[in-house]
Amino acid sequence: MANTDSASKRIRQTAKRTARNKARKSRVRTFVRKVEEAIASGDKAAAQDAFRAAQPELQRAATKGVLHANTVARKVSRLSARVKALGAAQG
C-alpha cells in the first residue's frame, strides 16, 4: 500500500494509463485480425478495405507509445505485402 499521497496518485495514474493502453492494443489487434481474416478468405477488396482501416490504428498506437514505431512499420509492411500478394496469386 502506498504511504504518501503522491504515491497513491501515481498508482491511480498508472492504473488509468494501463487500462487505456490495454484498450488501444486490443483495438489494434482487432483491426489486424480483420485484415488477416480477409486475406485468409481470399477477398482482395475486403482485405484492402480492412488494411486501409487498420493502418491508421497501428500508426496511432505508435504515436501514443503503446507500440514501438518500428514494430508498427514492420506490421504494416508485412500486411501490405500479404494484401498485394493476394492479387498476384489470383490474377
N, C-alpha and C positions, 0 to 999 in steps of 0.2 A: 504494500500500500504506500502511496505517496505521502511523504512527510510535510511537504511545503505546498502552498497554493500554486506556485509556478509549476511544480512537478505534476500536480493534479491537472492543471490546464494543458500541459504537454501530453498527458495521457488522453485527454479528451480530443485534442487536435489530431493526435496520431490515429485514434480510432476512427475519426471522421474521414481523415485522408485515406486510410486503409480501405474503408468501405467504398469511397469514391473511386479509388484506383482499381479495386476489385470489379466494380460495375463496368468501368471502362474496358478492362481486359476481357471481361465476359462478352461485352458488346462486340469487340474486335473479333473474338473467336467465333461468334455467331455469324458475322459477315463473311469471314474467311470460309467457314463451313458451308455457307450458301454457295460460294464460288466453287468449292470442291465438289459439292453435290451436282451442280450444273455441269461441271466438267465430266463427272462420272456418268451422267445421263447422256452425254454426247451432244447436248444442245448448245451450239456455239453462241447463238443470240442471247440465250439466257445467261450463259457464262460471262459474256461481255458485259451485260447489264449488271450482273452481280459483282463483277470485278470493278466496274465504274463506281458502284455504291461502296465497296469495301475500301477502295484506295484512300478516300478522304478520312475514313475512320482510322485506318492504320496511321496516316500522317498525323492525325490529331493525337493519337496515343504517343507518338514520338514527341510532339510539341509539348504535351503535358508531362512528359517524363515517365510515363508508365512503361513504355518500351524504348529501348535504345534506338537511335536513329539508324544505325547500321543494320539492326535486326529488321526494322521496318523496310529498309531498302532491299534487303535480301528477300524478304517475304513477297514484296510487291514484284520484284524481278522474277522470282520463280513462278508466281501465279500468272504473271503476264505471259511468260514463256509457255506455260501449260495451256493457256487460253488460245494463244496463237497456233500452237501445235495441233489443237483440236481441229482447226480449219484445214490445215495441211493434210491431216490424216483422212479427212472426208473428201476433200477436193482433189 
